[in-house]
Amino acid sequence: MIALSSDTETRPSAAMRAAIAAAPVGDEQRGEDPSVNLLLERVAELLGMEAALFLPTGTMCNLISVKVHTQAGDVIVAERDAHVLRAESGGAGLVSGVITEALVASDHASAFADVDAGPASARIPGTFTAEDLRAALDRLTMMPAPYAPPASLLCVEQTHNFGGGSIWPLERLAAVSDLARTRGLRVHMDGARLLNAVVASGVPAAQWCSHVDSAWIDFTKGLGAPLGAVLAGSRAFIAQALRYKFAFGGAMRQAGIAAAGCLYALDHHVERLAEDHANASRLATGIAALSGVRLVYGMPQTNIVFFEPDRSGLSAAELARRCGERGLRMSAIGGRLRAVAHLDVSRAQVDEALAIIADALR
């Protein structure tokens, strides 16, 4: 099976397994695991933050961040297809009691909107401008206090999953962040694929994170580790986050065996993300040449390709089923197919995937 449904499908390599087996460990709950502590030091430095916290999953990073940055009844603002709103089982509302303001970008470049709307130069799916944010905040404050609920947190996603792996332009992120802070909001970055943006753009992670109050990176996606994410922020933020890590069941014991996989990934799997980007572009080019399908967001910026079979007479689910029978797994999402390149998929397999899609369409 060629697994293109997600970059979470990667498996640890033999060398990563060896690093895991040899990892020095201790009691992570007590702060005594040397492998975890080394990982936290490295990620905090990488992101330009004061401190960091090791967590089992990226979803828990978002869950804890919302909890720390808000109070019950507050509003969090995020692009309407953001992972924190679309794909986390309503955890933010369930745990923190927050209201969500789903921001619709003025160019309508959403995974669930008409992708042909708006000028091509403006279409950066999953992102929005400072003017978009100002309009959303003005809507929230149409009523004076105490009638309007307070907006306290802006969430941004880098890269944007349902936006086809799109990258926030640095100047756009800076402008949005400046406005949010002027209006009294903190800014949190879901950086699940932040290092994809770093490799594709050449902009260091710390430069992106200088515009946010908290951020995290995931090691289970393109970096290929079996589990683990690291949340970073100020020392005060991480001190509060640690409490919720315990409360939400995220504290671990000899977690160095997991941290060792993440450390190996930092050393060996970051720069090679460029290979995934190249494979995604190769896949997108081949899909664009097929009859009956179309790319949703044009050529990918990183490793995620969305396409629609709407002109083929097949639904996305049916095409995914046919491809699955032929040995290719992709995700059907909202009438579209998502294919994600990662370190367990070679260039030859990309070519094989294109042949399978063409055969399934026939």
C-alpha positions as CSV (number, residue, x, y, z in Angstrom):
1,M,0.0,0.0,0.0
2,I,1.3,3.4,-1.0
3,A,0.1,5.5,2.0
4,L,-0.6,9.1,0.9
5,S,-3.5,9.8,3.2
6,S,-1.3,11.6,5.8
7,D,2.3,12.3,6.8
8,T,1.4,10.8,10.2
9,E,1.7,7.3,8.5
10,T,5.4,7.3,8.7
11,R,7.2,4.6,10.7
12,P,10.5,5.0,12.6
13,S,13.5,4.0,10.6
14,A,16.0,1.4,11.8
15,A,18.4,4.1,12.8
16,M,15.7,6.0,14.7
17,R,14.7,2.7,16.5
18,A,18.3,2.3,17.5
19,A,18.4,5.8,18.9
20,I,15.2,5.0,20.8
21,A,16.7,1.8,22.2
22,A,19.8,3.5,23.4
23,A,18.1,6.6,25.0
24,P,19.1,7.6,28.5
25,V,15.9,7.9,30.5
26,G,14.5,9.1,33.8
27,D,11.3,10.2,35.5
28,E,9.8,12.7,33.1
29,Q,7.1,13.8,35.6
30,R,9.9,14.9,38.0
31,G,11.9,16.6,35.2
32,E,14.6,14.0,35.5
33,D,14.6,12.4,32.0
34,P,17.8,13.6,30.3
35,S,16.5,12.8,26.8
36,V,13.3,14.8,27.3
37,N,15.3,17.7,28.9
38,L,17.7,17.9,26.0
39,L,14.8,17.9,23.5
40,L,13.1,20.8,25.4
41,E,16.3,22.8,25.3
42,R,16.8,22.3,21.6
43,V,13.2,23.1,20.7
44,A,13.1,26.2,22.9
45,E,16.2,27.4,21.2
46,L,14.9,26.5,17.7
47,L,11.7,28.4,18.2
48,G,13.3,31.3,20.0
49,M,11.2,30.7,23.2
50,E,12.2,30.8,26.8
51,A,10.9,27.3,27.8
52,A,9.2,24.2,26.4
53,L,7.1,21.3,27.4
54,F,7.0,17.7,26.0
55,L,3.5,16.4,25.3
56,P,2.1,13.2,23.7
57,T,0.2,14.9,20.8
58,G,-0.2,18.2,19.0
59,T,-3.9,18.3,19.8
60,M,-2.9,18.4,23.5
61,C,-0.6,21.3,22.7
62,N,-3.6,23.2,21.2
63,L,-5.9,22.1,24.0
64,I,-3.5,23.3,26.8
65,S,-2.6,26.5,25.0
66,V,-6.2,27.6,24.7
67,K,-6.7,26.8,28.3
68,V,-3.8,28.9,29.5
69,H,-4.5,31.8,27.2
70,T,-8.2,32.1,27.9
71,Q,-11.0,32.1,30.5
72,A,-14.4,30.5,30.1
73,G,-16.7,32.6,28.0
74,D,-13.8,34.2,26.0
75,V,-13.7,34.2,22.2
76,I,-10.9,32.6,20.3
77,V,-10.5,33.7,16.7
78,A,-9.2,31.3,14.0
79,E,-9.5,30.8,10.3
80,R,-12.6,28.7,9.7
81,D,-10.8,25.6,8.5
82,A,-8.1,25.7,11.2
83,H,-7.3,22.3,12.8
84,V,-8.2,23.7,16.2
85,L,-11.8,24.3,15.0
86,R,-12.3,21.5,12.5
87,A,-10.4,18.5,13.6
88,E,-10.1,18.4,17.4
89,S,-13.5,17.2,18.5
90,G,-14.5,20.5,19.9
91,G,-11.9,20.2,22.6
92,A,-11.3,23.9,23.1
93,G,-14.9,24.5,23.8
94,L,-15.3,21.4,25.9
95,V,-12.3,22.0,28.1
96,S,-12.0,25.8,28.2
97,G,-15.6,26.9,27.7
98,V,-14.6,29.3,24.9
99,I,-16.6,30.6,22.0
100,T,-15.1,30.4,18.6
101,E,-15.2,33.1,15.9
102,A,-14.5,31.3,12.6
103,L,-12.8,33.9,10.4
104,V,-13.6,33.8,6.7
105,A,-10.8,35.3,4.7
106,S,-11.8,38.0,2.2
107,D,-10.4,36.0,-0.7
108,H,-12.5,33.0,0.3
109,A,-9.5,30.7,-0.2
110,S,-10.9,27.9,2.0
111,A,-10.9,24.2,1.7
112,F,-14.7,24.3,1.8
113,A,-15.3,27.4,-0.4
114,D,-15.1,28.3,-4.1
115,V,-11.4,28.2,-4.8
116,D,-11.8,30.1,-8.0
117,A,-13.0,33.2,-6.1
118,G,-10.7,36.2,-5.7
119,P,-7.5,37.3,-7.4
120,A,-4.9,34.6,-7.7
121,S,-2.3,36.8,-6.0
122,A,-4.5,37.0,-2.9
123,R,-5.3,33.3,-2.5
124,I,-3.2,31.9,0.3
125,P,-5.6,29.3,1.7
126,G,-6.0,29.2,5.4
127,T,-4.5,32.7,5.9
128,F,-6.1,36.0,6.3
129,T,-5.1,39.7,6.3
130,A,-5.0,42.2,9.1
131,E,-8.1,43.8,7.5
132,D,-9.9,40.5,7.7
133,L,-9.0,40.2,11.4
134,R,-10.0,43.8,12.1
135,A,-13.4,43.2,10.5
136,A,-13.9,40.1,12.6
137,L,-12.9,41.9,15.8
138,D,-15.1,44.8,15.0
139,R,-18.1,42.4,14.6
140,L,-17.3,41.0,18.0
141,T,-17.2,44.4,19.6
142,M,-20.3,45.9,18.0
143,M,-22.0,45.7,21.4
144,P,-20.3,47.5,24.3
145,A,-19.0,45.8,27.4
146,P,-20.3,44.0,29.3
147,Y,-22.6,42.7,26.5
148,A,-19.9,41.5,24.0
149,P,-17.8,38.5,25.0
150,P,-14.1,39.3,25.2
151,A,-11.8,38.1,22.4
152,S,-8.6,36.9,24.1
153,L,-6.8,34.6,21.6
154,L,-5.9,34.4,18.0
155,C,-4.9,31.0,16.6
156,V,-2.9,30.7,13.4
157,E,-1.8,27.5,11.7
158,Q,1.6,27.0,9.9
159,T,1.5,25.3,7.5
160,H,-2.3,25.2,7.0
161,N,-3.5,21.6,6.7
162,F,-6.9,22.1,5.0
163,G,-5.4,24.9,3.0
164,G,-3.2,22.5,1.1
165,G,0.0,23.0,3.2
166,S,0.0,26.7,2.5
167,I,2.5,29.0,4.2
168,W,1.8,32.2,6.0
169,P,3.8,35.0,4.4
170,L,6.0,36.4,7.1
171,E,4.8,40.0,6.5
172,R,1.2,38.9,6.7
173,L,1.7,37.0,9.9
174,A,3.5,40.0,11.4
175,A,0.7,42.4,10.5
176,V,-2.0,40.1,11.8
177,S,-0.1,39.5,15.1
178,D,0.6,43.3,15.6
179,L,-3.1,44.0,15.2
180,A,-4.2,41.2,17.5
181,R,-1.8,42.4,20.2
182,T,-3.0,46.0,19.8
183,R,-6.5,44.7,20.4
184,G,-5.5,42.8,23.5
185,L,-5.3,39.3,22.1
186,R,-2.5,36.8,22.6
187,V,-1.4,34.8,19.5
188,H,-0.9,31.0,19.4
189,M,0.6,29.1,16.5
190,D,-0.4,25.6,15.7
191,G,3.0,24.7,14.2
192,A,2.4,21.1,13.4
193,R,4.2,21.5,10.1
194,L,6.1,24.7,10.9
195,L,9.4,23.1,9.8
196,N,7.9,22.4,6.4
197,A,7.4,26.2,6.1
198,V,11.0,26.8,7.3
199,V,12.5,24.4,4.8
200,A,10.3,25.7,1.9
201,S,10.7,29.5,2.7
202,G,14.2,29.6,4.2
203,V,12.8,31.7,7.1
204,P,14.1,30.4,10.5
205,A,11.5,29.0,12.9
206,A,12.5,31.6,15.5
207,Q,11.6,34.4,13.1
208,W,8.1,33.0,12.6
209,C,7.7,32.5,16.3
210,S,8.8,36.0,17.2
211,H,5.3,37.1,16.2
212,V,3.4,34.7,18.5
213,D,3.1,34.1,22.2
214,S,3.2,30.3,22.0
215,A,3.9,27.7,19.4
216,W,4.5,24.0,19.0
217,I,6.0,21.5,16.5
218,D,4.9,18.0,15.9
219,F,7.4,15.2,15.4
220,T,4.9,12.6,14.2
221,K,4.2,14.1,10.8
222,G,7.0,14.8,8.2
223,L,9.6,14.3,10.9
224,G,8.8,10.6,11.2
225,A,8.8,10.0,15.0
226,P,6.3,7.6,16.5
227,L,4.9,10.1,19.0
228,G,5.5,13.4,20.6
229,A,5.1,17.2,20.2
230,V,6.8,20.1,22.0
231,L,5.0,23.3,23.1
232,A,7.0,26.4,23.7
233,G,6.5,29.9,25.1
234,S,7.5,32.1,28.0
235,R,8.5,30.6,31.3
236,A,5.3,31.8,32.9
237,F,3.2,30.2,30.0
238,I,5.0,26.9,30.3
239,A,4.6,26.9,34.1
240,Q,0.8,27.2,33.7
241,A,0.9,24.7,30.8
242,L,2.6,22.1,33.1
243,R,-0.3,22.2,35.5
244,Y,-2.7,21.3,32.7
245,K,-0.4,18.7,31.3
246,F,-0.8,16.9,34.6
247,A,-4.6,17.6,34.8
248,F,-5.2,16.3,31.2
249,G,-3.2,13.1,31.7
250,G,-0.2,14.1,29.6
251,A,2.5,13.6,32.1
252,M,4.7,10.5,31.4
253,R,7.4,8.5,33.1
254,Q,10.5,7.3,31.1
255,A,9.5,9.3,28.1
256,G,13.1,9.6,26.9
257,I,12.4,6.6,24.6
258,A,9.9,8.9,22.7
259,A,12.1,12.0,23.0
260,A,15.0,10.1,21.5
261,G,13.0,9.6,18.3
262,C,12.3,13.3,18.2
263,L,15.9,14.2,18.7
264,Y,16.9,11.9,15.9
265,A,14.3,13.5,13.7
266,L,15.7,17.0,14.4
267,D,19.2,15.8,13.4
268,H,18.2,13.8,10.3
269,H,14.7,14.5,9.0
270,V,14.4,18.3,8.8
271,E,16.3,19.3,5.7
272,R,15.0,16.2,3.9
273,L,11.5,17.7,4.0
274,A,12.5,19.4,0.8
275,E,12.3,15.9,-0.9
276,D,8.6,15.6,0.3
277,H,7.9,19.0,-1.2
278,A,9.5,18.0,-4.5
279,N,7.5,14.8,-4.5
280,A,4.2,16.7,-3.8
281,S,5.0,19.0,-6.7
282,R,5.6,16.0,-9.0
283,L,2.4,14.4,-7.8
284,A,0.4,17.6,-8.4
285,T,1.9,18.1,-11.9
286,G,0.8,14.6,-12.8
287,I,-2.7,15.0,-11.4
288,A,-3.1,18.3,-13.3
289,A,-2.5,16.4,-16.5
290,L,-5.2,13.9,-15.9
291,S,-8.6,14.2,-17.5
292,G,-11.6,14.8,-15.1
293,V,-9.7,16.1,-12.1
294,R,-8.4,19.4,-11.1
295,L,-6.0,20.7,-8.4
296,V,-7.8,22.7,-5.7
297,Y,-5.0,25.1,-4.8
298,G,-2.7,24.9,-7.7
299,M,0.9,23.7,-7.2
300,P,1.6,22.9,-3.5
301,Q,3.9,25.1,-1.5
302,T,4.9,22.2,0.7
303,N,3.8,18.5,1.0
304,I,0.0,18.5,0.7
305,V,-2.0,18.2,-2.5
306,F,-5.8,18.6,-2.7
307,F,-7.6,17.7,-5.9
308,E,-11.2,17.2,-7.0
309,P,-12.6,14.5,-9.3
310,D,-15.8,16.5,-10.0
311,R,-15.3,16.5,-13.8
312,S,-14.8,12.7,-13.9
313,G,-18.3,11.6,-12.8
314,L,-16.8,10.1,-9.6
315,S,-17.2,11.3,-6.1
316,A,-14.1,11.8,-4.0
317,A,-15.1,8.8,-1.8
318,E,-15.5,6.5,-4.8
319,L,-12.2,7.5,-6.4
320,A,-10.5,7.0,-3.0
321,R,-12.1,3.5,-2.8
322,R,-11.0,2.5,-6.3
323,C,-7.5,3.7,-5.6
324,G,-7.5,1.8,-2.3
325,E,-8.3,-1.4,-4.1
326,R,-5.3,-0.8,-6.4
327,G,-2.9,-0.2,-3.5
328,L,-3.0,3.6,-3.0
329,R,-4.5,5.2,0.1
330,M,-5.7,8.8,0.1
331,S,-8.1,10.8,2.2
332,A,-11.5,12.0,1.0
333,I,-12.3,15.3,2.7
334,G,-15.3,17.5,1.9
335,G,-15.7,16.2,-1.7
336,R,-11.9,16.4,-2.3
337,L,-9.0,14.1,-2.1
338,R,-5.9,14.9,0.0
339,A,-2.5,13.3,-0.8
340,V,0.4,14.0,1.5
341,A,4.0,13.3,0.6
342,H,6.3,12.1,3.4
343,L,9.6,10.3,4.1
344,D,8.1,6.8,3.6
345,V,7.0,7.6,0.0
346,S,9.6,7.6,-2.7
347,R,9.7,9.4,-6.1
348,A,9.1,6.0,-7.8
349,Q,6.0,5.5,-5.6
350,V,4.7,8.9,-6.5
351,D,4.9,7.8,-10.2
352,E,3.1,4.6,-9.3
353,A,0.4,6.6,-7.5
354,L,-0.2,8.6,-10.6
355,A,-0.6,5.5,-12.6
356,I,-3.1,4.1,-10.1
357,I,-5.2,7.3,-10.1
358,A,-5.3,7.3,-13.9
359,D,-6.4,3.7,-13.9
360,A,-9.0,4.3,-11.3
361,L,-10.4,7.2,-13.3
362,R,-10.7,4.9,-16.3
